[in-house]
Amino acid sequence: MLGFFQHFKLALHYQSLQFWLVLLRDAMSKPKLSVHSSGDGLTATNVDSTLAQVDEEKRKILSFLNDDICSTILDISFQRMLKKEKLMTETALSPGILELWSDDFESKGDFGQYRSRLDLAVMESMQMALENVIISIFDGSNEFAGGSSEVHLALCRIFEGLLRELLSLNWTEPALVKVLGHYLEAIGPFLKYFPDAVASVINKLFELLNSLPFIVKDPSTSSARHARLQICTSFIRIAKAADKSILPHMKGIADMMACLQREGRLLRSEHNLLGEAFLVMASTAGIQQQQEVLAWLLEPLSQQWMQIEWQNNYLSEPLGLVGLCSERAFMWSLFHTVTFFEKALKRSGTRKGNSNLQNSSTAISTPHPLASHLPWMLPPLLKLLRGIHSLWSPSVFQMLPGEIKSAMSMSDVEQSSLLGGGNPKLSKGALTFVDGSQFDMNKEGYIKPNEADIRNWLKGIRDSGYNVLGLSTTIGDPFFKCIDIDFVALTLIENIQSMEFRHTRLLVHSILIPLIKSCPLDMWEVWLERLLHPLFVHCQQALSCSWSSLLHEGRANVPDNHGILTGSDLKVEVMEEKLLRDLTREICSLLSTIASSGLNASLPSLEHAGHVGRVDTSSLKDLDAFASSSMASFLLKHKSLAIPVLQISLEAFSWTDSEAVTKVCAFSAAVVLLAIFTNNVDLREYVSRDLFSAVIQGLALESNAVISADLVSLCRDIFIYLCNRDPGPRKILLSLPCISPSDLHAFEEALTKTASPKEQKQLMKSFLLLATGNNLKALAAQKCVNIVTNVTGGTSE
């Protein structure tokens, strides 16, 4: 193929071009893994093995692409970037002389496209090499200022010369402009130590941006729009890499942005990216600088966002959104406002992460630079999201026009993701959302909306809107004090029963989990019950119904009837099962978060119990004693929350999804601790009877083999610490098919002879296997693994 690539005949060379493009791009690409909807998901071993195999294959390819081959490809590519003028008379071609592209070479497309493809992959791969070299020198770990001054001076001259060459290029073709932008990004770490070069790089980026057409009248020119977005993204990456070296140029960048806006030569999507770059720059200058930048960027957005007229026109009643979807320019303007709020929250301040339970609403801390903006940002967003949620309610859905109904279905990208395949080929300029769906930025500015536009808008507003709310909760008190809980609950929960599983999962992941992590202790009573009770009641019923259908009828029958409209029965069944597993895991993740150590500071450990198996009953406390600083205890204290949550926990052990069971185990462990250390009779009976039985039944599922150790640990804790306070554990063990009272007595005798938790767990495991006639598949499968491990020199648990 190399011979064909360097052949003097253009036709032969042209045919081999695609081969080399694919080979080079594949060699430089990063491996991607698709997770299929199996019960257990991918294990770490499988992932490592797959990645190692992929890496080995790529190493073989890269070893084949030696310096001689790359040198030949570059040499031929640069020679063929010239175009031969059309000859007035026919001239015979001399053997060995390259036949250059000419107007006579028909049926091969446009020369500009050919030239862009000719060495694009090679240039991209060289950019990656340059980036790695520069990072290794200027990443800060070795402090470039130290070492040999002569070596440093020589390196500086090399990179300064390279930068001059890059700045002198006058490429205007979109594909080449993107490559040049990437090369300038690669220079970023160099700029951190040599700030004198920053101004010229910024000027070059604006020059490249202005060289590309702004008005897109034809989809065929969308590559120019994508290149513009790429250049705007380059500002962000250079701002990160250059660090404080870029600070003196902030005013110049701001002035240029303002100029382009006045002249109508900057789209909202481009403005958002440049604004994000500004936030990156400001983050190196401190909170005050961030506040000033945010005020400058948000002030023009607030003028439109806070206007009551559009809210009354489009958000006062559910069908108002139908009118909004016919106003394409305005609806995308709202989208870009919401996405910029999201970018601003991600780039500004320092978020808390897991809540510190010592913090309360009276705590004093440095104000988040966006805290003062939340009161005007969030109310219109809540109204907008409430309107979108209402579209799925049956009473509203039946009145919607067909185009809106169709737009509420899943995109091809979402369906492909659910089926476990790779994403379909994305169009250039497509913004990819977290789950793989996309919004085509190239179409910004078009007039007529269509079904795909509306679908992307609905999804984009939901995704970014949920992120804005979730990120806002991490600011802490300013969020919880500036927003009315009734308003939030109305928005999020009012139509929870009409939500599709995919939307409920996103709501829990993006909003509710961050909210419970950040909610101040003194606001748990106000916020948590209002939001979590309707969610848990609905999800318990929906998950129970769908899992029962899947396990007994072979099909999940999820309520995402708007989402999945087409496809074979098999594909629909696969998508439904994936949707069910995703929501199940997210709800169980919410329970795991509620039981996390950061939210349960007062929860004791079994080490506090003293002698193994004994708890001084005089030291037992009311559940209320822990509820003020333990979210798990708070939840159990409120029966309206506890009943659906405990039911979910029980049923989850029978669902064939080990990832969900892993998370439920963490929550159940906290429940067991509270049953041990409190005098709550209802809780003790639930753990000793219902939970103990459910955990043993969970061990009957082979899918739970990976989590069997945790299940056995729960059984051990329940039996040892509660069997003398409740008859439930002994009754359940005696009800197993292969056990007698004397067997149980011998088991208890063996437990009293060791204080080692590890040995007690092993005794519990062996006893359960004996009592069930080796029918606990999770333990049997684990036993097989241990036997293999012993043969190879390992030891079993």
Beta strands, then each sheet from edge to edge (+ up, - down):
strand 1: 430-432
strand 2: 438-440
sheet 1: 1+ 2-
end
